[in-house]
């Protein structure tokens, strides 16, 4: 599984797989919200090459593994939104 840092996301589509209450607290500005539990039914909304992010990288790694099993191209954002915020990337709200 390929991992990238928040600074390497660049022009990749960014999919946040956290729960709705986590999303509402704060998220990357350009992210699209698809909770982990909805990935299967919303698979068509995940573009190839997407960067997948969660709070710290664990859930997003599981989602990337699933996407790869489906023949999709995706990468895990190492450190998740915690690393995203620490790196000073644009966010709405805060991440705890």
N, CA, C and O atoms as CSV, one atom per row, in Angstrom:
chain,resi,resn,atom,element,x,y,z
A,1,UNK,N,N,0.839,-1.173,0.000
A,1,UNK,CA,C,0.000,0.000,0.000
A,1,UNK,C,C,0.889,1.242,0.000
A,1,UNK,O,O,1.835,1.360,0.779
A,2,UNK,N,N,0.554,2.146,-0.888
A,2,UNK,CA,C,1.321,3.384,-0.975
A,2,UNK,C,C,0.800,4.393,0.037
A,2,UNK,O,O,-0.410,4.563,0.188
A,3,UNK,N,N,1.716,5.063,0.730
A,3,UNK,CA,C,1.365,6.143,1.644
A,3,UNK,C,C,2.047,7.421,1.178
A,3,UNK,O,O,3.147,7.400,0.625
A,4,UNK,N,N,1.371,8.519,1.414
A,4,UNK,CA,C,1.945,9.821,1.112
A,4,UNK,C,C,1.735,10.729,2.317
A,4,UNK,O,O,0.873,10.472,3.157
A,5,UNK,N,N,2.521,11.780,2.392
A,5,UNK,CA,C,2.347,12.766,3.454
A,5,UNK,C,C,1.280,13.774,3.029
A,5,UNK,O,O,0.950,13.863,1.846
A,6,UNK,N,N,0.742,14.529,3.978
A,6,UNK,CA,C,-0.218,15.560,3.593
A,6,UNK,C,C,0.326,16.518,2.534
A,6,UNK,O,O,-0.417,16.957,1.656
A,7,UNK,N,N,1.607,16.841,2.610
A,7,UNK,CA,C,2.188,17.758,1.642
A,7,UNK,C,C,2.331,17.161,0.245
A,7,UNK,O,O,2.547,17.894,-0.720
A,8,UNK,N,N,2.214,15.839,0.128
A,8,UNK,CA,C,2.324,15.171,-1.170
A,8,UNK,C,C,0.969,14.945,-1.845
A,8,UNK,O,O,0.914,14.432,-2.963
A,9,UNK,N,N,-0.114,15.322,-1.180
A,9,UNK,CA,C,-1.453,15.100,-1.750
A,9,UNK,C,C,-1.609,15.869,-3.057
A,9,UNK,O,O,-2.184,15.354,-4.015
A,10,UNK,N,N,-1.101,17.097,-3.101
A,10,UNK,CA,C,-1.111,17.942,-4.312
A,10,UNK,C,C,-2.487,17.981,-4.975
A,10,UNK,O,O,-3.459,18.426,-4.363
A,11,UNK,N,N,-2.573,17.515,-6.225
A,11,UNK,CA,C,-3.819,17.604,-6.991
A,11,UNK,C,C,-4.682,16.348,-6.914
A,11,UNK,O,O,-5.669,16.235,-7.641
A,12,UNK,N,N,-4.329,15.416,-6.057
A,12,UNK,CA,C,-5.144,14.193,-5.932
A,12,UNK,C,C,-6.494,14.534,-5.293
A,12,UNK,O,O,-6.564,15.402,-4.423
A,13,UNK,N,N,-7.559,13.859,-5.718
A,13,UNK,CA,C,-8.821,14.004,-4.999
A,13,UNK,C,C,-8.629,13.477,-3.575
A,13,UNK,O,O,-7.981,12.448,-3.379
A,14,UNK,N,N,-9.178,14.164,-2.594
A,14,UNK,CA,C,-9.005,13.794,-1.191
A,14,UNK,C,C,-10.344,13.327,-0.621
A,14,UNK,O,O,-11.327,14.066,-0.643
A,15,UNK,N,N,-10.373,12.099,-0.113
A,15,UNK,CA,C,-11.582,11.510,0.452
A,15,UNK,C,C,-11.364,11.304,1.949
A,15,UNK,O,O,-10.440,10.602,2.360
A,16,UNK,N,N,-12.225,11.920,2.758
A,16,UNK,CA,C,-12.172,11.793,4.213
A,16,UNK,C,C,-13.162,10.715,4.640
A,16,UNK,O,O,-14.358,10.824,4.370
A,17,UNK,N,N,-12.663,9.667,5.309
A,17,UNK,CA,C,-13.510,8.530,5.662
A,17,UNK,C,C,-13.908,8.505,7.137
A,17,UNK,O,O,-14.370,7.479,7.636
A,18,UNK,N,N,-13.735,9.615,7.830
A,18,UNK,CA,C,-14.111,9.674,9.243
A,18,UNK,C,C,-15.638,9.734,9.408
A,18,UNK,O,O,-16.378,9.927,8.443
A,19,UNK,N,N,-16.074,9.566,10.637
A,19,UNK,CA,C,-17.495,9.614,10.960
A,19,UNK,C,C,-18.014,11.051,10.842
A,19,UNK,O,O,-17.238,12.001,10.938
A,20,UNK,N,N,-19.335,11.209,10.632
A,20,UNK,CA,C,-19.898,12.553,10.453
A,20,UNK,C,C,-19.558,13.539,11.572
A,20,UNK,O,O,-19.272,14.702,11.288
A,21,UNK,N,N,-19.581,13.109,12.826
A,21,UNK,CA,C,-19.276,14.047,13.912
A,21,UNK,C,C,-17.812,14.501,13.865
A,21,UNK,O,O,-17.505,15.631,14.244
A,22,UNK,N,N,-16.918,13.641,13.411
A,22,UNK,CA,C,-15.511,14.028,13.264
A,22,UNK,C,C,-15.355,15.032,12.132
A,22,UNK,O,O,-14.638,16.025,12.261
A,23,UNK,N,N,-16.033,14.764,11.022
A,23,UNK,CA,C,-16.014,15.653,9.852
A,23,UNK,C,C,-16.490,17.043,10.242
A,23,UNK,O,O,-15.885,18.041,9.852
A,24,UNK,N,N,-17.571,17.113,11.009
A,24,UNK,CA,C,-18.153,18.396,11.391
A,24,UNK,C,C,-17.224,19.216,12.283
A,24,UNK,O,O,-17.268,20.446,12.261
A,25,UNK,N,N,-16.383,18.540,13.067
A,25,UNK,CA,C,-15.441,19.257,13.932
A,25,UNK,C,C,-14.360,19.968,13.130
A,25,UNK,O,O,-13.902,21.043,13.519
A,26,UNK,N,N,-13.954,19.379,12.021
A,26,UNK,CA,C,-12.926,19.984,11.182
A,26,UNK,C,C,-12.416,19.007,10.157
A,26,UNK,O,O,-12.296,17.813,10.430
A,27,UNK,N,N,-12.112,19.514,8.964
A,27,UNK,CA,C,-11.635,18.666,7.873
A,27,UNK,C,C,-10.823,19.490,6.882
A,27,UNK,O,O,-10.867,20.720,6.881
A,28,UNK,N,N,-10.089,18.783,6.047
A,28,UNK,CA,C,-9.323,19.440,4.988
A,28,UNK,C,C,-10.292,20.167,4.066
A,28,UNK,O,O,-11.349,19.637,3.724
A,29,UNK,N,N,-9.936,21.362,3.672
A,29,UNK,CA,C,-10.826,22.228,2.901
A,29,UNK,C,C,-11.365,21.568,1.636
A,29,UNK,O,O,-12.561,21.675,1.363
A,30,UNK,N,N,-10.545,20.906,0.874
A,30,UNK,CA,C,-10.984,20.341,-0.410
A,30,UNK,C,C,-11.438,18.887,-0.337
A,30,UNK,O,O,-11.688,18.267,-1.371
A,31,UNK,N,N,-11.549,18.337,0.868
A,31,UNK,CA,C,-11.916,16.930,1.009
A,31,UNK,C,C,-13.390,16.690,0.697
A,31,UNK,O,O,-14.234,17.571,0.856
A,32,UNK,N,N,-13.668,15.466,0.248
A,32,UNK,CA,C,-15.031,14.978,0.054
A,32,UNK,C,C,-15.275,13.970,1.175
A,32,UNK,O,O,-14.418,13.132,1.455
A,33,UNK,N,N,-16.433,14.048,1.812
A,33,UNK,CA,C,-16.727,13.177,2.940
A,33,UNK,C,C,-17.487,11.934,2.496
A,33,UNK,O,O,-18.613,12.020,2.007
A,34,UNK,N,N,-16.855,10.781,2.673
A,34,UNK,CA,C,-17.503,9.483,2.470
A,34,UNK,C,C,-17.100,8.621,3.657
A,34,UNK,O,O,-16.017,8.036,3.649
A,35,UNK,N,N,-17.952,8.532,4.682
A,35,UNK,CA,C,-17.587,7.730,5.857
A,35,UNK,C,C,-17.193,6.303,5.482
A,35,UNK,O,O,-17.711,5.736,4.520
A,36,UNK,N,N,-16.276,5.738,6.250
A,36,UNK,CA,C,-15.776,4.396,5.984
A,36,UNK,C,C,-16.915,3.396,5.804
A,36,UNK,O,O,-16.842,2.540,4.922
A,37,UNK,N,N,-17.945,3.484,6.604
A,37,UNK,CA,C,-19.066,2.563,6.527
A,37,UNK,C,C,-19.903,2.691,5.272
A,37,UNK,O,O,-20.753,1.840,5.011
A,38,UNK,N,N,-19.682,3.749,4.480
A,38,UNK,CA,C,-20.440,3.966,3.248
A,38,UNK,C,C,-19.616,3.723,1.984
A,38,UNK,O,O,-20.122,3.867,0.871
A,39,UNK,N,N,-18.350,3.354,2.159
A,39,UNK,CA,C,-17.458,3.199,0.998
A,39,UNK,C,C,-18.000,2.192,-0.006
A,39,UNK,O,O,-17.967,2.445,-1.211
A,40,UNK,N,N,-18.497,1.060,0.466
A,40,UNK,CA,C,-18.961,0.007,-0.450
A,40,UNK,C,C,-20.075,0.530,-1.343
A,40,UNK,O,O,-20.010,0.376,-2.563
A,41,UNK,N,N,-21.097,1.148,-0.756
A,41,UNK,CA,C,-22.216,1.617,-1.579
A,41,UNK,C,C,-21.910,2.899,-2.354
A,41,UNK,O,O,-22.628,3.236,-3.296
A,42,UNK,N,N,-20.860,3.610,-1.969
A,42,UNK,CA,C,-20.517,4.850,-2.666
A,42,UNK,C,C,-19.212,4.722,-3.453
A,42,UNK,O,O,-18.578,5.723,-3.785
A,43,UNK,N,N,-18.823,3.490,-3.747
A,43,UNK,CA,C,-17.567,3.216,-4.447
A,43,UNK,C,C,-17.437,4.019,-5.737
A,43,UNK,O,O,-16.342,4.464,-6.080
A,44,UNK,N,N,-18.528,4.207,-6.444
A,44,UNK,CA,C,-18.474,4.940,-7.713
A,44,UNK,C,C,-18.087,6.409,-7.518
A,44,UNK,O,O,-17.702,7.071,-8.482
A,45,UNK,N,N,-18.180,6.925,-6.302
A,45,UNK,CA,C,-17.829,8.318,-6.006
A,45,UNK,C,C,-16.346,8.497,-5.685
A,45,UNK,O,O,-15.873,9.623,-5.534
A,46,UNK,N,N,-15.614,7.384,-5.579
A,46,UNK,CA,C,-14.189,7.452,-5.252
A,46,UNK,C,C,-13.385,7.376,-6.541
A,46,UNK,O,O,-13.304,6.312,-7.155
A,47,UNK,N,N,-12.789,8.489,-6.961
A,47,UNK,CA,C,-12.017,8.465,-8.210
A,47,UNK,C,C,-10.697,7.726,-8.057
A,47,UNK,O,O,-10.106,7.716,-6.978
A,48,UNK,N,N,-10.234,7.106,-9.144
A,48,UNK,CA,C,-8.912,6.484,-9.126
A,48,UNK,C,C,-7.869,7.549,-8.802
A,48,UNK,O,O,-7.972,8.700,-9.226
A,49,UNK,N,N,-6.876,7.135,-8.048
A,49,UNK,CA,C,-5.808,8.051,-7.660
A,49,UNK,C,C,-6.113,8.853,-6.423
A,49,UNK,O,O,-5.322,9.712,-6.033
A,50,UNK,N,N,-7.256,8.591,-5.788
A,50,UNK,CA,C,-7.665,9.375,-4.617
A,50,UNK,C,C,-6.711,9.158,-3.449
A,50,UNK,O,O,-6.151,8.078,-3.261
A,51,UNK,N,N,-6.549,10.219,-2.678
A,51,UNK,CA,C,-5.845,10.149,-1.406
A,51,UNK,C,C,-6.915,9.973,-0.336
A,51,UNK,O,O,-7.873,10.743,-0.279
A,52,UNK,N,N,-6.752,8.961,0.512
A,52,UNK,CA,C,-7.743,8.633,1.524
A,52,UNK,C,C,-7.197,9.059,2.880
A,52,UNK,O,O,-6.060,8.746,3.231
A,53,UNK,N,N,-8.035,9.786,3.645
A,53,UNK,CA,C,-7.588,10.337,4.929
A,53,UNK,C,C,-8.619,10.041,6.016
A,53,UNK,O,O,-9.822,10.004,5.759
A,54,UNK,N,N,-8.119,9.831,7.239
A,54,UNK,CA,C,-8.973,9.699,8.420
A,54,UNK,C,C,-8.324,10.548,9.519
A,54,UNK,O,O,-7.662,11.538,9.208
A,55,UNK,N,N,-8.494,10.192,10.766
A,55,UNK,CA,C,-7.914,10.989,11.843
A,55,UNK,C,C,-6.401,10.801,11.931
A,55,UNK,O,O,-5.645,11.771,11.980
A,56,UNK,N,N,-5.964,9.514,11.950
A,56,UNK,CA,C,-4.532,9.276,12.142
A,56,UNK,C,C,-3.912,8.316,11.132
A,56,UNK,O,O,-2.698,8.116,11.145
A,57,UNK,N,N,-4.716,7.718,10.259
A,57,UNK,CA,C,-4.184,6.863,9.200
A,57,UNK,C,C,-4.598,5.410,9.254
A,57,UNK,O,O,-4.355,4.678,8.294
A,58,UNK,N,N,-5.215,4.959,10.335
A,58,UNK,CA,C,-5.603,3.558,10.455
A,58,UNK,C,C,-6.811,3.182,9.611
A,58,UNK,O,O,-6.752,2.234,8.828
A,59,UNK,N,N,-7.896,3.913,9.764
A,59,UNK,CA,C,-9.100,3.623,8.976
A,59,UNK,C,C,-8.852,3.842,7.499
A,59,UNK,O,O,-9.303,3.061,6.661
A,60,UNK,N,N,-8.139,4.901,7.185
A,60,UNK,CA,C,-7.873,5.173,5.768
A,60,UNK,C,C,-7.028,4.064,5.155
A,60,UNK,O,O,-7.201,3.742,3.980
A,61,UNK,N,N,-6.115,3.473,5.927
A,61,UNK,CA,C,-5.311,2.352,5.418
A,61,UNK,C,C,-6.210,1.163,5.102
A,61,UNK,O,O,-5.998,0.484,4.097
A,62,UNK,N,N,-7.211,0.899,5.941
A,62,UNK,CA,C,-8.143,-0.205,5.671
A,62,UNK,C,C,-8.976,0.081,4.426
A,62,UNK,O,O,-9.248,-0.822,3.634
A,63,UNK,N,N,-9.377,1.327,4.256
A,63,UNK,CA,C,-10.151,1.689,3.064
A,63,UNK,C,C,-9.287,1.543,1.817
A,63,UNK,O,O,-9.757,1.021,0.805
A,64,UNK,N,N,-8.044,1.989,1.867
A,64,UNK,CA,C,-7.148,1.847,0.714
A,64,UNK,C,C,-6.961,0.368,0.376
A,64,UNK,O,O,-6.977,-0.001,-0.798
A,65,UNK,N,N,-6.785,-0.477,1.386
A,65,UNK,CA,C,-6.639,-1.912,1.134
A,65,UNK,C,C,-7.883,-2.458,0.430
A,65,UNK,O,O,-7.765,-3.251,-0.504
A,66,UNK,N,N,-9.063,-2.045,0.867
A,66,UNK,CA,C,-10.307,-2.477,0.214
A,66,UNK,C,C,-10.353,-1.984,-1.232
A,66,UNK,O,O,-10.684,-2.746,-2.140
A,67,UNK,N,N,-10.023,-0.718,-1.442
A,67,UNK,CA,C,-10.049,-0.163,-2.802
A,67,UNK,C,C,-9.084,-0.913,-3.712
A,67,UNK,O,O,-9.410,-1.202,-4.864
A,68,UNK,N,N,-7.908,-1.225,-3.202
A,68,UNK,CA,C,-6.940,-1.977,-3.997
A,68,UNK,C,C,-7.483,-3.365,-4.351
A,68,UNK,O,O,-7.255,-3.853,-5.458
A,69,UNK,N,N,-8.197,-4.002,-3.422
A,69,UNK,CA,C,-8.820,-5.305,-3.705
A,69,UNK,C,C,-9.852,-5.188,-4.824
A,69,UNK,O,O,-10.101,-6.151,-5.550
A,70,UNK,N,N,-10.447,-4.008,-4.959
A,70,UNK,CA,C,-11.436,-3.764,-5.997
A,70,UNK,C,C,-10.788,-3.332,-7.311
A,70,UNK,O,O,-11.480,-3.020,-8.280
A,71,UNK,N,N,-9.450,-3.316,-7.335
A,71,UNK,CA,C,-8.731,-2.927,-8.545
A,71,UNK,C,C,-8.614,-1.429,-8.720
A,71,UNK,O,O,-8.334,-0.945,-9.817
A,72,UNK,N,N,-8.826,-0.692,-7.643
A,72,UNK,CA,C,-8.770,0.768,-7.701
A,72,UNK,C,C,-7.412,1.272,-7.245
A,72,UNK,O,O,-6.733,0.626,-6.448
A,73,UNK,N,N,-7.028,2.421,-7.753
A,73,UNK,CA,C,-5.784,3.080,-7.374
A,73,UNK,C,C,-6.106,4.099,-6.292
A,73,UNK,O,O,-6.911,5.004,-6.509
A,74,UNK,N,N,-5.480,3.956,-5.124
A,74,UNK,CA,C,-5.679,4.906,-4.026
A,74,UNK,C,C,-4.436,4.890,-3.148
A,74,UNK,O,O,-3.679,3.919,-3.145
A,75,UNK,N,N,-4.231,5.975,-2.400
A,75,UNK,CA,C,-3.101,6.076,-1.485
A,75,UNK,C,C,-3.596,6.522,-0.116
A,75,UNK,O,O,-4.596,7.229,0.003
A,76,UNK,N,N,-2.883,6.096,0.898
A,76,UNK,CA,C,-3.204,6.468,2.269
A,76,UNK,C,C,-2.439,7.736,2.642
A,76,UNK,O,O,-1.254,7.866,2.334
A,77,UNK,N,N,-3.121,8.666,3.305
A,77,UNK,CA,C,-2.455,9.868,3.803
A,77,UNK,C,C,-1.918,9.535,5.196
A,77,UNK,O,O,-2.681,9.431,6.157
A,78,UNK,N,N,-0.608,9.370,5.293
A,78,UNK,CA,C,0.045,9.010,6.547
A,78,UNK,C,C,-0.194,10.085,7.602
A,78,UNK,O,O,-0.021,11.277,7.346
A,79,UNK,N,N,-0.593,9.646,8.783
A,79,UNK,CA,C,-0.819,10.586,9.882
A,79,UNK,C,C,-2.177,11.243,9.882
A,79,UNK,O,O,-2.534,11.914,10.851
A,80,UNK,N,N,-2.946,11.071,8.822
A,80,UNK,CA,C,-4.318,11.561,8.751
A,80,UNK,C,C,-4.486,13.065,8.939
A,80,UNK,O,O,-3.581,13.852,8.660
A,81,UNK,N,N,-5.677,13.444,9.422
A,81,UNK,CA,C,-5.969,14.866,9.598
A,81,UNK,C,C,-5.141,15.477,10.712
A,81,UNK,O,O,-4.924,16.689,10.725
A,82,UNK,N,N,-4.668,14.652,11.657
A,82,UNK,CA,C,-3.775,15.191,12.687
A,82,UNK,C,C,-2.501,15.722,12.042
A,82,UNK,O,O,-2.054,16.826,12.354
A,83,UNK,N,N,-1.912,14.927,11.132
A,83,UNK,CA,C,-0.707,15.375,10.416
A,83,UNK,C,C,-1.041,16.524,9.478
A,83,UNK,O,O,-0.246,17.451,9.326
A,84,UNK,N,N,-2.216,16.471,8.844
A,84,UNK,CA,C,-2.656,17.529,7.940
A,84,UNK,C,C,-2.658,18.870,8.677
A,84,UNK,O,O,-2.124,19.860,8.177
A,85,UNK,N,N,-3.262,18.895,9.868
A,85,UNK,CA,C,-3.332,20.125,10.668
A,85,UNK,C,C,-1.952,20.552,11.153
A,85,UNK,O,O,-1.616,21.735,11.106
A,86,UNK,N,N,-1.153,19.597,11.617
A,86,UNK,CA,C,0.192,19.900,12.104
A,86,UNK,C,C,1.050,20.513,11.006
A,86,UNK,O,O,1.868,21.396,11.264
A,87,UNK,N,N,0.856,20.034,9.768
A,87,UNK,CA,C,1.623,20.557,8.634
A,87,UNK,C,C,1.106,21.911,8.151
A,87,UNK,O,O,1.668,22.492,7.223
A,88,UNK,N,N,0.042,22.415,8.772
A,88,UNK,CA,C,-0.487,23.727,8.403
A,88,UNK,C,C,-1.271,23.735,7.109
A,88,UNK,O,O,-1.425,24.783,6.482
A,89,UNK,N,N,-1.773,22.566,6.697
A,89,UNK,CA,C,-2.580,22.486,5.477
A,89,UNK,C,C,-3.945,23.120,5.751
A,89,UNK,O,O,-4.382,23.143,6.901
A,90,UNK,N,N,-4.634,23.638,4.718
A,90,UNK,CA,C,-5.906,24.334,4.936
A,90,UNK,C,C,-6.995,23.425,5.480
A,90,UNK,O,O,-7.247,22.337,4.961
A,91,UNK,N,N,-7.643,23.914,6.560
A,91,UNK,CA,C,-8.697,23.148,7.237
A,91,UNK,C,C,-9.868,24.050,7.592
A,91,UNK,O,O,-9.740,25.269,7.703
A,92,UNK,N,N,-11.013,23.404,7.764
A,92,UNK,CA,C,-12.147,24.062,8.388
A,92,UNK,C,C,-12.223,23.502,9.802
A,92,UNK,O,O,-12.109,22.287,9.968
A,93,UNK,N,N,-12.406,24.308,10.805
A,93,UNK,CA,C,-12.509,23.818,12.169
A,93,UNK,C,C,-11.182,23.292,12.683
A,93,UNK,O,O,-10.113,23.676,12.207
A,94,UNK,N,N,-11.274,22.394,13.680
A,94,UNK,CA,C,-10.086,21.820,14.306
A,94,UNK,C,C,-10.225,20.303,14.393
A,94,UNK,O,O,-11.320,19.761,14.238
A,95,UNK,N,N,-9.133,19.640,14.637
A,95,UNK,CA,C,-9.118,18.184,14.803
A,95,UNK,C,C,-8.561,17.890,16.186
A,95,UNK,O,O,-7.500,18.391,16.556
A,96,UNK,N,N,-9.282,17.078,16.945
A,96,UNK,CA,C,-8.816,16.684,18.282
A,96,UNK,C,C,-8.207,15.314,18.262
A,96,UNK,O,O,-7.762,14.821,19.298
